Amino acid sequence: MRAPDSIDSQDDAAQAPDLARTDVRFVLVEPSHCGNIGAAARAIQTMGFEQLSVVAPREPDYRASADATALAANAGPVLRDSRAHPTLEQALQGVNLAFAMTGYAREFGPPHRPLRESASQAAAWLRQERGAVAFVFGTERTGLTNRDVLRCHFSCAIPADARFGSLNLAQAVQVAAYEMRCALSLPQPPAAPAADRATVERRERLFEALEQALIEIGFHDPQRPRHMMARLRSLFARAELSPEEVDLWLGICAAIIKPKRLRAGRKRSGA
């Protein structure tokens, strides 16, 4: 029996693609209400997707919550199979293209685009088999932190009315899933192959090494950061580094860090 508030929908395409097989991940960061997690599971299943990840939920046993199961309706399997992670970094492992869902461009954030444009970009990325795509959503009350936004390649917004632009978390997930369904269902002309993009975890490794290298040469003081790393994250986000370019920068950082540490070790040993 379907949920009493359900509304039948018609697929515009005669035969929609099996979107559940596409590697599209919907990530909820620190959701406060179990019901919103269940409603988000229902939202993505109605659009043909099934990958739901939850980062540090307020209720760790959210899958067993009565509110979650009730609002998931027939999407119980998506809720049951959702993955819980302690950090956003872990939730984004294996993701090659991540979009932070935020209503406005951050001062030092990644490039900001409308949701429809982002969905079209993600669809082209998936067609070219460039790796997994993720849409990242923040908390119900405050949204994503600047730190979480900076972990994504792009940020994107739902074009809501400026007078009242606040959406419920599950509503935002529904709109993003709908735009992805449309983008993947529409026939697309052949596109030139896109360049590979470094994974989220590879970029995080670079930022850690870069910060350490800048500390070693005295250019960056972590006690007085002056938005240094945020500015660099924004710069590299615009550059859209490939895996090979990230490896090049990692090599540069290693070349800075290792000699400095060797000299420091010799001084301590009196050599």
C-alpha positions as CSV (number, residue, x, y, z in Angstrom):
1,M,0.0,0.0,0.0
2,R,1.4,3.4,-0.9
3,A,1.7,6.3,1.5
4,P,-1.6,8.3,1.7
5,D,0.1,11.5,0.6
6,S,1.8,10.0,-2.5
7,I,1.3,11.5,-5.9
8,D,1.7,9.5,-9.1
9,S,4.1,10.8,-11.6
10,Q,4.6,10.2,-15.3
11,D,8.0,9.7,-16.9
12,D,8.3,12.0,-19.9
13,A,10.7,9.6,-21.6
14,A,9.3,6.3,-23.0
15,Q,12.1,4.4,-21.4
16,A,14.1,6.2,-18.8
17,P,17.7,5.0,-18.2
18,D,18.4,2.9,-15.1
19,L,19.6,5.8,-13.0
20,A,20.2,3.6,-10.0
21,R,23.2,2.2,-11.8
22,T,24.8,5.7,-12.2
23,D,27.3,6.6,-9.5
24,V,25.4,9.6,-8.0
25,R,25.8,10.1,-4.3
26,F,23.6,12.3,-2.1
27,V,25.4,13.3,1.1
28,L,23.6,14.7,4.2
29,V,26.0,16.4,6.7
30,E,25.0,16.3,10.3
31,P,21.2,16.1,9.9
32,S,19.3,16.8,13.1
33,H,16.0,15.0,12.3
34,C,15.6,11.4,11.4
35,G,12.5,12.2,9.5
36,N,14.5,14.3,7.1
37,I,16.8,11.4,6.4
38,G,13.9,9.1,5.6
39,A,12.3,11.8,3.4
40,A,15.6,12.3,1.6
41,A,15.7,8.5,0.9
42,R,12.2,8.7,-0.6
43,A,13.2,11.8,-2.6
44,I,16.1,10.1,-4.3
45,Q,14.3,6.8,-4.9
46,T,11.4,8.6,-6.7
47,M,14.0,10.0,-9.1
48,G,15.6,6.6,-9.7
49,F,18.7,6.9,-7.5
50,E,19.7,4.9,-4.5
51,Q,23.0,6.1,-3.0
52,L,22.5,8.0,0.3
53,S,25.3,8.8,2.7
54,V,24.9,10.4,6.1
55,V,27.7,12.2,8.0
56,A,27.6,12.4,11.8
57,P,23.8,12.3,12.2
58,R,22.5,13.5,15.6
59,E,20.8,10.1,16.0
60,P,23.3,7.3,15.1
61,D,20.6,4.7,14.9
62,Y,18.5,6.8,12.5
63,R,17.7,3.8,10.3
64,A,15.5,2.3,13.1
65,S,13.7,5.6,13.8
66,A,10.0,5.5,13.4
67,D,10.0,9.0,11.8
68,A,12.6,8.0,9.3
69,T,10.9,4.8,8.3
70,A,7.5,6.5,8.1
71,L,8.7,9.3,5.8
72,A,10.8,7.0,3.7
73,A,7.6,5.3,2.7
74,N,8.4,2.7,0.0
75,A,12.1,3.8,0.0
76,G,12.9,1.6,3.0
77,P,15.7,-0.2,1.1
78,V,17.5,3.1,0.3
79,L,17.2,4.1,4.0
80,R,18.4,0.7,5.2
81,D,21.4,0.6,2.8
82,S,22.4,4.2,3.4
83,R,26.0,4.6,4.6
84,A,26.9,6.5,7.8
85,H,30.3,8.2,8.0
86,P,32.0,10.1,10.9
87,T,33.4,12.8,8.5
88,L,32.6,14.4,5.1
89,E,36.0,13.4,3.9
90,Q,35.1,9.7,4.4
91,A,31.7,10.2,2.8
92,L,33.4,11.6,-0.3
93,Q,36.0,8.8,-0.7
94,G,36.0,7.8,-4.4
95,V,34.1,10.9,-5.5
96,N,35.7,12.7,-8.5
97,L,33.2,15.6,-8.8
98,A,31.5,17.0,-5.7
99,F,28.9,19.8,-5.5
100,A,28.2,21.7,-2.3
101,M,24.5,22.7,-2.1
102,T,24.6,26.2,-0.8
103,G,22.4,29.2,-1.5
104,Y,25.2,31.7,-2.1
105,A,28.8,31.9,-3.2
106,R,31.3,31.8,-0.4
107,E,34.1,34.4,-0.3
108,F,36.9,31.9,-0.5
109,G,34.7,29.0,-1.8
110,P,34.8,27.0,-5.1
111,P,33.2,28.3,-8.3
112,H,29.4,28.8,-7.8
113,R,26.9,27.7,-10.4
114,P,23.1,27.2,-10.7
115,L,21.9,23.7,-9.9
116,R,20.7,23.0,-13.4
117,E,24.1,23.9,-14.9
118,S,25.8,21.7,-12.3
119,A,23.5,18.8,-13.0
120,S,24.2,19.1,-16.7
121,Q,27.9,19.1,-16.0
122,A,27.6,16.1,-13.7
123,A,25.6,14.2,-16.3
124,A,28.3,14.8,-19.0
125,W,30.9,13.7,-16.5
126,L,29.0,10.4,-15.8
127,R,28.5,9.7,-19.5
128,Q,32.2,10.0,-20.1
129,E,32.8,7.6,-17.2
130,R,35.0,10.0,-15.2
131,G,34.0,8.7,-11.8
132,A,31.5,9.2,-9.0
133,V,29.5,12.4,-8.5
134,A,28.2,13.7,-5.2
135,F,25.7,16.4,-4.1
136,V,26.4,17.5,-0.5
137,F,23.8,19.1,1.8
138,G,24.3,20.8,5.1
139,T,22.3,20.9,8.4
140,E,18.7,21.9,8.5
141,R,19.4,25.1,10.5
142,T,22.7,26.5,9.2
143,G,23.6,24.6,6.0
144,L,27.2,23.7,5.1
145,T,30.1,25.2,6.9
146,N,32.8,27.0,4.9
147,R,35.1,24.1,5.6
148,D,32.7,21.6,4.1
149,V,32.1,23.7,1.1
150,L,35.8,24.0,0.4
151,R,36.0,20.2,0.3
152,C,33.9,20.2,-2.9
153,H,34.9,21.1,-6.5
154,F,31.9,23.4,-7.0
155,S,29.0,25.0,-5.1
156,C,25.6,25.3,-6.5
157,A,22.2,26.8,-5.6
158,I,18.5,26.1,-6.2
159,P,17.1,29.3,-7.7
160,A,14.5,29.9,-5.1
161,D,12.5,33.2,-4.4
162,A,14.8,35.7,-2.8
163,R,12.1,36.7,-0.4
164,F,11.8,33.3,1.1
165,G,14.6,31.0,-0.2
166,S,14.7,28.5,2.6
167,L,13.9,24.9,1.7
168,N,13.5,21.9,3.9
169,L,16.4,19.5,3.6
170,A,14.4,16.7,1.9
171,Q,12.9,19.3,-0.5
172,A,16.4,20.4,-1.5
173,V,17.4,16.8,-2.0
174,Q,14.3,16.2,-4.1
175,V,15.0,19.2,-6.4
176,A,18.7,18.1,-6.9
177,A,17.7,14.5,-7.6
178,Y,15.0,15.8,-10.1
179,E,17.5,18.0,-12.0
180,M,20.0,15.1,-12.1
181,R,17.2,12.8,-13.5
182,C,16.4,15.4,-16.2
183,A,20.0,15.9,-17.1
184,L,20.7,12.2,-17.4
185,S,17.4,11.4,-19.3
186,L,17.8,14.0,-22.0
187,P,19.7,13.0,-25.1
188,Q,23.0,14.8,-25.4
189,P,25.2,15.5,-28.4
190,P,28.6,13.9,-28.4
191,A,31.0,16.0,-26.3
192,A,34.7,16.3,-26.3
193,P,36.3,14.1,-23.6
194,A,36.7,16.0,-20.3
195,A,40.0,16.1,-18.5
196,D,40.2,13.8,-15.5
197,R,39.8,15.5,-12.1
198,A,41.6,14.6,-8.9
199,T,39.4,12.8,-6.3
200,V,38.4,14.6,-3.2
201,E,40.6,12.6,-0.9
202,R,43.6,13.2,-3.3
203,R,43.0,16.9,-3.1
204,E,42.7,16.8,0.7
205,R,46.1,15.1,0.8
206,L,47.5,17.9,-1.3
207,F,46.1,20.6,0.9
208,E,47.6,18.9,4.0
209,A,51.0,18.7,2.3
210,L,50.8,22.2,1.0
211,E,50.0,23.6,4.4
212,Q,52.9,21.8,5.9
213,A,55.3,23.0,3.2
214,L,54.2,26.6,3.7
215,I,54.7,26.2,7.5
216,E,58.2,24.8,6.9
217,I,59.4,27.8,4.8
218,G,57.8,30.3,7.2
219,F,55.2,31.6,4.8
220,H,52.2,30.3,6.7
221,D,51.6,30.7,10.5
222,P,48.7,28.3,11.5
223,Q,48.2,30.5,14.6
224,R,47.5,33.5,12.4
225,P,46.2,31.9,9.2
226,R,44.7,35.0,7.5
227,H,42.5,32.8,5.4
228,M,45.7,31.5,3.7
229,M,44.5,27.9,3.1
230,A,40.9,28.9,2.3
231,R,42.3,31.2,-0.4
232,L,44.5,28.5,-1.8
233,R,41.6,26.0,-1.8
234,S,39.6,28.5,-3.8
235,L,42.5,29.0,-6.3
236,F,43.0,25.2,-6.8
237,A,39.2,24.7,-7.1
238,R,39.2,27.1,-10.1
239,A,42.2,25.4,-11.6
240,E,40.3,22.0,-11.6
241,L,43.5,20.0,-11.1
242,S,44.0,16.7,-12.8
243,P,45.5,13.7,-10.9
244,E,48.8,14.2,-12.6
245,E,48.9,17.9,-11.6
246,V,48.1,17.0,-8.0
247,D,51.0,14.5,-8.0
248,L,53.2,17.3,-9.3
249,W,52.3,19.6,-6.5
250,L,52.7,16.8,-4.0
251,G,56.2,16.2,-5.3
252,I,57.0,20.0,-4.9
253,C,55.7,19.9,-1.3
254,A,57.7,16.8,-0.5
255,A,60.8,18.5,-1.9
256,I,60.3,21.4,0.4
257,I,59.4,19.4,3.5
258,K,62.0,16.6,3.5
259,P,65.2,18.8,3.3
260,K,63.8,21.1,6.0
261,R,63.2,18.1,8.3
262,L,66.5,16.6,7.6
263,R,68.4,19.8,8.4
264,A,66.3,20.2,11.6
265,G,67.2,16.6,12.6
266,R,70.9,17.2,12.1
267,K,70.8,20.3,14.3
268,R,69.1,18.4,17.1
269,S,71.6,15.6,16.9
270,G,74.6,18.1,16.8
271,A,75.7,16.9,13.4
